[in-house]
């Protein structure tokens, strides 16, 4: 069982969870996960840490969480050691816990609508020094520059109303993979080797598929989408995608269908963009921003991708974007969504990637995703798991606060059913 003082009603009120049954659900949720951890001391440390993550304290690292949970300095020191052992030394598995949390939240989310898409992305954890696992100077979009940081690659799923991170892996640069001393000090298992981010993304997608998690349309930026091997594997998994690609990506245009189908010459998507007629390019508004509508001009044409191996791939959409104030194309994407989708629907799906940034803000700003100060690889993963399961509980509570709703007609599953993850 969780610590009786762990799930306090005032904590839930501070989180805006005013439902009187929320405390009971939180206790049951933590108890269920605690049962997966086995050892009694481990369960107790877990409950303390999870409720510390959910608290309104400003700092969510081990020491301040232990201090807030105890009435004296001596007790805080002992609690600090217990929680630190739970994170850095306990050999419990992250995947089963993350899977349970994902299914728990998805069951509530899908009462309001089916999973529309999944998003692969990565985020930076700014650090000082060289001892945090896998830290080095590298580019992160979180800071918009190259800086000293760790990078986590994440997979999230989204319905129309909610967004849920279901997995995250720590990117290991080659400088770390090839340094036995640093690996040993950070307790990085021998089985963990260097992998490009797109390979890490595929690994998380394959695990989600194996676990029966609905993914919808897979979305990703050009770091992932530009790899033909990445797109080929999604095809093999029978997953639709809408992924950004670089302007040098080669395709051939497809016109007509059936016996009237004609193929153009192999060329870059940038060259194809400059051959389009003005009538091929139309303005599309995909959502309301804080101050104005978000709008750009788009051309959407049918193409066959033609990677360097020269073998044509399945016919799909090429989406080319021009900013409203520019005559030069700026962004390119490939999508395997059905031919019957409208231009606006394709653009809106492609632009769903922005929601991951909001989730990162909440995970870091509210739940301390980037507050972990330990120096072990396992500790980082355990911290991320606890943060993600706390976020999953909050997503489920938010979903319960609204009545069930039907999917929009244009977004209903082909068979009219509602796929469930739990």
C-alpha positions as CSV (number, residue, x, y, z in Angstrom):
1,X,0.0,0.0,0.0
2,X,1.1,3.6,-0.5
3,X,1.9,5.8,2.5
4,X,-1.4,6.9,4.0
5,X,-0.2,10.5,4.0
6,X,1.0,10.4,0.4
7,X,-2.2,11.2,-1.5
8,X,-3.4,14.3,0.4
9,X,-6.8,15.9,-0.6
10,X,-5.2,19.4,-0.5
11,X,-2.6,18.2,-3.1
12,X,-5.4,17.3,-5.5
13,X,-7.1,20.6,-4.9
14,X,-3.9,22.4,-5.7
15,X,-3.8,20.5,-9.0
16,X,-7.3,21.5,-9.8
17,X,-8.7,18.0,-9.3
18,X,-11.8,18.9,-7.4
19,X,-13.6,15.6,-7.9
20,X,-13.9,14.1,-4.4
21,X,-13.3,10.7,-5.9
22,X,-9.9,11.8,-7.4
23,X,-8.1,11.0,-4.1
24,X,-9.4,7.5,-4.1
25,X,-8.4,7.0,-7.7
26,X,-4.9,8.3,-7.0
27,X,-4.4,6.0,-4.1
28,X,-5.6,3.0,-6.2
29,X,-3.4,4.0,-9.1
30,X,-0.3,4.3,-7.0
31,X,-1.1,1.1,-5.2
32,X,-1.4,-0.8,-8.5
33,X,1.9,0.5,-9.7
34,X,3.5,-0.1,-6.3
35,X,2.4,-3.7,-6.5
36,X,4.4,-4.0,-9.7
37,X,7.5,-2.8,-7.9
38,X,7.4,-5.7,-5.4
39,X,9.6,-4.7,-2.4
40,X,7.8,-2.9,0.5
41,X,10.5,-0.3,0.9
42,X,10.6,0.3,-2.8
43,X,6.8,0.9,-2.8
44,X,7.1,3.3,0.0
45,X,9.9,5.3,-1.6
46,X,8.0,5.3,-4.9
47,X,4.8,6.7,-3.3
48,X,6.8,9.5,-1.6
49,X,8.6,10.4,-4.9
50,X,5.5,10.3,-7.0
51,X,3.5,12.5,-4.7
52,X,6.5,14.8,-4.5
53,X,6.4,15.1,-8.3
54,X,2.7,15.8,-8.1
55,X,3.1,18.4,-5.3
56,X,3.2,22.1,-6.0
57,X,6.8,22.4,-4.8
58,X,9.0,24.4,-7.2
59,X,11.9,21.9,-7.3
60,X,11.2,18.2,-8.1
61,X,14.6,16.6,-7.5
62,X,15.2,14.0,-4.8
63,X,16.5,16.3,-2.0
64,X,13.8,18.9,-2.0
65,X,11.1,16.2,-2.3
66,X,12.5,14.4,0.8
67,X,12.8,17.7,2.7
68,X,9.1,18.7,2.0
69,X,8.0,15.2,3.0
70,X,9.6,15.2,6.5
71,X,9.4,17.2,9.6
72,X,13.0,17.3,10.6
73,X,16.5,17.5,9.1
74,X,17.4,14.1,10.4
75,X,14.3,12.5,8.9
76,X,14.8,14.3,5.6
77,X,18.4,12.9,5.3
78,X,17.1,9.4,5.8
79,X,14.3,9.9,3.4
80,X,16.7,11.4,0.8
81,X,18.8,8.2,1.0
82,X,15.8,5.9,0.6
83,X,14.4,7.7,-2.4
84,X,17.8,8.0,-4.0
85,X,18.3,4.2,-3.7
86,X,14.8,3.7,-5.2
87,X,15.8,5.7,-8.3
88,X,19.5,5.0,-8.7
89,X,20.0,1.5,-7.4
90,X,16.6,-0.4,-7.4
91,X,16.4,-2.9,-10.4
92,X,12.8,-2.5,-11.3
93,X,11.7,-2.4,-14.9
94,X,10.5,0.8,-16.5
95,X,8.6,-0.6,-19.5
96,X,5.8,-2.5,-17.6
97,X,5.1,0.6,-15.4
98,X,5.0,2.9,-18.4
99,X,2.7,0.5,-20.2
100,X,0.3,0.4,-17.3
101,X,0.2,4.2,-17.0
102,X,-0.3,4.5,-20.8
103,X,-3.3,2.1,-20.8
104,X,-4.8,3.7,-17.7
105,X,-4.8,7.2,-19.3
106,X,-5.8,6.0,-22.8
107,X,-8.9,4.3,-21.4
108,X,-10.1,7.7,-20.1
109,X,-8.9,9.6,-23.2
110,X,-10.7,7.4,-25.7
111,X,-14.0,7.9,-23.9
112,X,-13.9,11.3,-25.7
113,X,-12.5,10.2,-29.0
114,X,-10.1,7.8,-30.7
115,X,-6.3,8.2,-31.0
116,X,-5.7,10.4,-34.1
117,X,-1.9,10.5,-34.2
118,X,1.4,9.7,-32.5
119,X,4.3,12.1,-32.4
120,X,8.0,11.3,-32.4
121,X,10.1,14.2,-31.1
122,X,13.1,15.0,-28.9
123,X,13.8,17.5,-26.1
124,X,16.9,18.8,-24.3
125,X,17.8,18.7,-20.6
126,X,20.2,21.5,-20.0
127,X,23.1,20.5,-17.8
128,X,26.4,21.7,-16.3
129,X,29.5,19.5,-16.1
130,X,30.3,16.2,-17.8
131,X,29.0,13.6,-15.3
132,X,25.3,13.4,-16.1
133,X,24.7,10.3,-18.3
134,X,25.0,11.0,-22.0
135,X,25.6,14.7,-21.6
136,X,27.6,16.7,-24.1
137,X,27.5,19.8,-26.3
138,X,24.8,19.0,-28.8
139,X,21.9,20.8,-30.6
140,X,18.6,20.9,-28.9
141,X,15.4,22.6,-30.1
142,X,14.5,23.3,-26.5
143,X,17.3,25.9,-26.4
144,X,17.4,26.5,-30.1
145,X,21.2,26.1,-30.2
146,X,24.1,23.8,-29.5
147,X,24.7,23.6,-25.7
148,X,25.7,21.3,-22.9
149,X,22.7,19.0,-22.5
150,X,21.1,15.5,-22.5
151,X,18.6,14.7,-25.2
152,X,15.5,12.5,-24.7
153,X,13.6,11.0,-27.7
154,X,9.9,10.6,-26.9
155,X,6.8,9.0,-28.4
156,X,3.4,10.5,-27.6
157,X,-0.1,9.7,-28.7
158,X,-2.9,12.2,-29.1
159,X,-6.7,12.3,-29.4
160,X,-8.5,15.5,-30.4
161,X,-8.6,16.6,-26.8
162,X,-5.6,15.1,-25.0
163,X,-1.9,14.4,-25.5
164,X,0.0,11.6,-23.7
165,X,3.7,10.8,-23.7
166,X,4.0,7.0,-23.6
167,X,7.8,6.4,-23.9
168,X,11.1,8.3,-23.7
169,X,14.7,7.1,-24.2
170,X,17.9,8.9,-23.5
171,X,20.0,9.5,-26.6
172,X,23.6,8.3,-26.2
173,X,26.1,10.2,-28.3
174,X,28.9,8.2,-29.9
175,X,31.4,10.0,-27.6
176,X,29.7,8.2,-24.7
177,X,29.1,4.9,-26.5
178,X,32.9,4.6,-27.1
179,X,34.1,5.6,-23.7
180,X,34.2,2.6,-21.3
181,X,35.2,4.7,-18.3
182,X,32.2,7.1,-18.6
183,X,29.8,4.3,-19.3
184,X,31.0,2.5,-16.2
185,X,30.7,5.5,-13.9
186,X,27.2,6.2,-15.3
187,X,26.2,2.5,-14.9
188,X,25.2,2.2,-18.6
189,X,24.4,-1.4,-19.4
190,X,26.5,-3.1,-22.1
191,X,23.4,-3.7,-24.1
192,X,22.9,0.0,-24.6
193,X,24.8,1.1,-27.7
194,X,24.9,4.1,-30.0
195,X,21.7,4.4,-32.1
196,X,20.6,7.3,-34.3
197,X,17.5,9.1,-33.0
198,X,15.4,7.7,-35.9
199,X,16.3,4.1,-34.9
200,X,15.4,4.9,-31.3
201,X,12.1,6.2,-32.5
202,X,11.4,3.1,-34.5
203,X,12.2,1.0,-31.4
204,X,9.6,2.8,-29.3
205,X,7.0,2.5,-32.1
206,X,7.6,-1.2,-32.5
207,X,7.2,-1.7,-28.7
208,X,4.0,0.3,-28.7
209,X,2.6,-1.8,-31.5
210,X,3.6,-5.0,-29.7
211,X,1.8,-3.7,-26.6
212,X,-1.4,-2.9,-28.5
213,X,-1.2,0.8,-28.2
214,X,-3.1,2.6,-31.0
215,X,-0.9,5.1,-32.8
216,X,-3.0,6.6,-35.5
217,X,-0.9,8.6,-38.1
218,X,2.8,8.8,-37.1
219,X,4.2,12.4,-37.2
220,X,7.8,13.3,-37.0
221,X,10.2,16.0,-38.2
222,X,12.9,15.7,-40.9
223,X,15.5,14.1,-38.5
224,X,13.2,11.0,-38.7
225,X,11.2,11.4,-41.8
226,X,14.1,12.0,-44.1
227,X,15.4,8.5,-43.6
228,X,13.9,6.1,-46.2
229,X,14.6,3.2,-43.9
230,X,12.4,4.8,-41.2
231,X,9.5,5.3,-43.6
232,X,9.9,1.8,-45.1
233,X,9.6,0.3,-41.6
234,X,6.4,2.2,-40.9
235,X,5.0,0.8,-44.1
236,X,5.9,-2.7,-43.0
237,X,4.1,-2.1,-39.7
238,X,1.0,-0.9,-41.7
239,X,1.2,2.5,-40.0
240,X,0.2,5.7,-41.9
241,X,2.6,8.7,-41.5
242,X,3.0,12.4,-42.2
243,X,6.6,13.2,-41.8
244,X,8.8,16.2,-42.7
245,X,11.6,15.7,-45.2
246,X,14.5,17.8,-46.5
247,X,14.3,19.7,-49.8
248,X,16.8,17.4,-51.4
249,X,14.5,14.4,-51.1
250,X,13.8,12.9,-54.5
251,X,10.4,11.9,-55.9
252,X,8.6,11.6,-59.2
253,X,5.2,13.2,-59.6
254,X,2.1,11.1,-60.3
255,X,-0.7,12.3,-62.5
256,X,-4.0,10.6,-63.1
257,X,-4.9,7.0,-62.1
258,X,-5.4,3.6,-63.6
259,X,-4.6,3.4,-67.3
260,X,-4.3,7.2,-67.4
261,X,-1.6,7.2,-64.7
262,X,1.5,9.1,-65.7
263,X,4.9,9.4,-63.9
264,X,7.2,12.4,-64.1
265,X,11.0,12.4,-63.9
266,X,12.9,11.9,-60.7
267,X,13.7,15.2,-59.1
268,X,14.1,16.9,-55.7
269,X,11.0,18.1,-53.9
270,X,12.4,21.6,-54.1
271,X,12.7,21.5,-57.9
272,X,9.2,20.1,-58.1
273,X,7.9,23.0,-56.0
274,X,9.3,25.6,-58.5
275,X,7.5,23.8,-61.4
276,X,4.0,24.1,-59.8
277,X,1.4,26.5,-61.2
278,X,0.0,29.2,-59.0
279,X,-3.4,27.4,-59.1
280,X,-1.7,24.4,-57.4
281,X,-1.0,26.5,-54.3
282,X,-3.7,27.6,-51.9
283,X,-4.0,29.3,-48.5
284,X,-4.9,27.0,-45.6
285,X,-5.7,28.0,-42.0
286,X,-5.1,25.0,-39.6
287,X,-5.9,26.5,-36.1
288,X,-6.2,29.7,-34.1
289,X,-3.0,30.9,-32.5
290,X,-2.8,33.1,-29.4
291,X,-3.1,36.3,-31.4
292,X,-4.1,35.3,-34.9
293,X,-5.1,32.5,-37.1
294,X,-2.2,30.2,-38.2
295,X,-2.2,30.2,-41.9
296,X,0.2,29.5,-44.8
297,X,0.1,28.5,-48.5
298,X,0.3,24.8,-49.5
299,X,0.6,22.6,-52.5
300,X,-0.4,19.0,-52.1
301,X,0.4,16.6,-55.0
302,X,0.7,12.8,-55.5
303,X,4.2,11.5,-55.8
304,X,6.3,8.3,-55.6
305,X,9.4,8.8,-53.4
306,X,12.6,7.8,-55.1
307,X,15.4,7.3,-52.5
308,X,19.1,6.9,-53.4
309,X,18.6,3.2,-54.0
310,X,16.5,4.1,-57.1
311,X,13.5,1.9,-56.1
312,X,10.2,3.7,-56.1
313,X,8.1,3.6,-53.0
314,X,4.3,3.6,-52.5
315,X,2.4,6.5,-54.0
316,X,1.7,9.2,-51.4
317,X,1.2,12.9,-50.8
318,X,3.9,15.5,-51.0
319,X,3.0,18.6,-49.0
320,X,4.9,21.8,-49.7
321,X,4.5,24.9,-47.5
322,X,5.1,28.6,-48.4
323,X,4.9,31.2,-45.6
324,X,2.2,33.8,-46.3
325,X,4.9,36.5,-46.8
326,X,7.4,34.6,-48.9
327,X,7.5,33.3,-52.5
328,X,10.0,30.6,-51.6
329,X,8.9,27.2,-50.3
330,X,10.0,26.5,-46.8
331,X,8.9,23.1,-45.6
332,X,8.3,19.7,-47.2
333,X,6.6,16.5,-46.0
334,X,5.5,13.1,-47.2
335,X,2.2,11.5,-46.1
336,X,0.6,8.1,-46.7
337,X,-2.8,9.2,-45.4
338,X,-5.7,8.1,-47.8
339,X,-6.1,9.8,-51.2
340,X,-9.6,11.0,-50.2
341,X,-8.4,13.3,-47.4
342,X,-9.0,17.0,-48.0
343,X,-6.2,19.6,-48.2
344,X,-7.2,21.1,-44.9
345,X,-7.4,17.8,-43.1
346,X,-3.9,16.8,-44.3
347,X,-2.5,20.1,-43.2
348,X,-4.2,20.0,-39.8
349,X,-2.8,16.5,-39.2
350,X,0.7,17.5,-40.2
351,X,0.6,20.4,-37.8
352,X,-0.4,18.3,-34.8
353,X,3.3,18.0,-34.0
354,X,3.1,21.4,-32.1
355,X,1.2,19.7,-29.3
356,X,4.4,17.8,-28.2
357,X,6.0,21.1,-27.3
358,X,3.1,22.0,-25.0
359,X,3.5,18.6,-23.3
360,X,7.2,19.1,-22.8
361,X,6.4,22.5,-21.2
362,X,4.0,20.8,-18.7
363,X,6.3,17.9,-18.0
364,X,9.2,20.2,-17.2
365,X,7.4,23.2,-15.7
366,X,4.8,21.3,-13.6
367,X,6.3,17.9,-13.0
368,X,10.1,18.4,-13.0
369,X,11.0,16.2,-16.0
370,X,14.3,18.0,-16.3
371,X,15.0,18.3,-12.6
372,X,16.8,15.0,-12.1
373,X,20.3,15.6,-10.7
374,X,21.6,12.0,-10.5
375,X,24.5,10.6,-12.4
376,X,23.3,7.1,-13.3
377,X,21.6,6.0,-16.5
378,X,19.1,3.8,-14.6
379,X,18.2,6.7,-12.3
380,X,17.4,9.0,-15.2
381,X,15.1,6.3,-16.7
382,X,13.4,5.7,-13.3
383,X,12.8,9.4,-12.8
384,X,11.3,9.8,-16.3
385,X,9.0,6.8,-15.7
386,X,7.7,8.4,-12.4
387,X,7.1,11.7,-14.1
388,X,5.3,10.1,-17.1
389,X,3.0,8.0,-14.8
390,X,2.1,11.1,-12.8
391,X,1.4,13.0,-16.1
392,X,-0.8,10.0,-17.2
393,X,-2.9,10.2,-14.1
394,X,-3.5,13.9,-14.6
395,X,-4.4,13.4,-18.3
396,X,-6.9,10.7,-17.2
397,X,-8.4,13.1,-14.6
398,X,-8.7,15.9,-17.1
399,X,-10.4,13.5,-19.6
400,X,-12.9,12.5,-16.9
401,X,-13.8,16.1,-16.2
402,X,-15.5,16.3,-19.6
403,X,-18.4,14.2,-21.0
404,X,-17.8,11.6,-23.7
405,X,-18.1,12.8,-27.3
406,X,-18.3,11.3,-30.8
407,X,-15.4,11.6,-33.3
408,X,-16.0,14.1,-36.1
409,X,-17.5,12.4,-39.1
410,X,-14.4,12.9,-41.3
411,X,-12.2,11.3,-38.6
412,X,-14.3,8.3,-37.7
413,X,-12.5,4.9,-38.1
414,X,-13.4,3.1,-41.4
415,X,-15.2,0.4,-39.5
416,X,-17.0,2.8,-37.2
417,X,-15.4,1.2,-34.1
418,X,-13.5,2.7,-31.3
419,X,-10.1,1.1,-30.7
420,X,-9.2,0.8,-27.1
421,X,-5.8,0.5,-25.4
422,X,-7.1,-1.0,-22.2
